[in-house]
Amino acid sequence: MTKEKERLLLDDYWAKMFALHIGCPCPNEIVKEKFIGFVLMNRKSDTQLTEEFVFNQLPRFINYLAEI
């Protein structure tokens, strides 16, 4: 999968995570970009960007934000 397709997929997962699962508006673009970078940085090279994998990164991302 190309980097561009990965980013589109992550953008879709981001919107779905907030709209359908959390039920609130998405945070701003800056937070989204940081989340996408976090997901890409924390996956192993052979890990597929599945919905489950990406959704499971949200609690880790929140903890990461609390530490910086």
C-alpha positions as CSV (number, residue, x, y, z in Angstrom):
1,M,0.0,0.0,0.0
2,T,1.3,3.4,-0.9
3,K,1.9,6.1,1.7
4,E,-0.9,8.2,0.2
5,K,-3.4,5.3,0.4
6,E,-2.3,4.6,4.0
7,R,-3.0,8.2,5.0
8,L,-6.4,8.1,3.3
9,L,-7.2,4.9,5.2
10,L,-6.0,6.4,8.5
11,D,-8.1,9.5,7.8
12,D,-11.2,7.4,7.2
13,Y,-10.5,5.4,10.4
14,W,-10.1,8.7,12.3
15,A,-13.5,10.0,11.3
16,K,-15.1,6.6,11.9
17,M,-13.6,6.3,15.3
18,F,-15.0,9.6,16.5
19,A,-18.3,9.7,14.6
20,L,-19.5,6.1,15.0
21,H,-17.7,4.7,18.0
22,I,-17.1,7.6,20.4
23,G,-20.0,9.7,19.1
24,C,-18.4,13.1,19.2
25,P,-16.9,15.5,16.7
26,C,-13.3,14.9,15.6
27,P,-10.5,16.9,17.2
28,N,-8.8,19.4,15.0
29,E,-6.4,18.7,12.1
30,I,-3.3,19.1,14.2
31,V,-4.4,16.4,16.6
32,K,-5.4,14.1,13.7
33,E,-2.0,14.6,12.0
34,K,-0.2,13.8,15.4
35,F,-2.4,10.7,15.8
36,I,-1.6,9.5,12.2
37,G,2.1,10.0,12.9
38,F,1.9,8.2,16.2
39,V,0.2,5.2,14.5
40,L,2.7,5.0,11.7
41,M,5.6,5.4,14.2
42,N,4.4,2.7,16.5
43,R,3.5,-0.1,14.1
44,K,5.9,-2.8,13.1
45,S,6.8,-2.7,9.4
46,D,4.7,-5.8,8.7
47,T,1.6,-4.8,10.7
48,Q,-1.4,-4.1,8.6
49,L,-3.3,-0.9,9.2
50,T,-6.5,-2.6,10.2
51,E,-9.4,-0.8,11.9
52,E,-8.8,-2.8,15.1
53,F,-5.1,-1.9,15.2
54,V,-5.7,1.8,14.6
55,F,-8.6,2.0,17.1
56,N,-6.4,0.3,19.7
57,Q,-3.8,3.0,19.3
58,L,-6.2,5.7,20.7
59,P,-5.7,5.0,24.4
60,R,-1.9,4.8,23.9
61,F,-2.0,8.1,22.0
62,I,-3.9,9.8,24.8
63,N,-1.3,8.5,27.3
64,Y,1.5,9.7,25.1
65,L,-0.1,13.2,24.9
66,A,-0.3,13.2,28.7
67,E,3.4,12.5,29.0
68,I,4.6,15.3,26.7
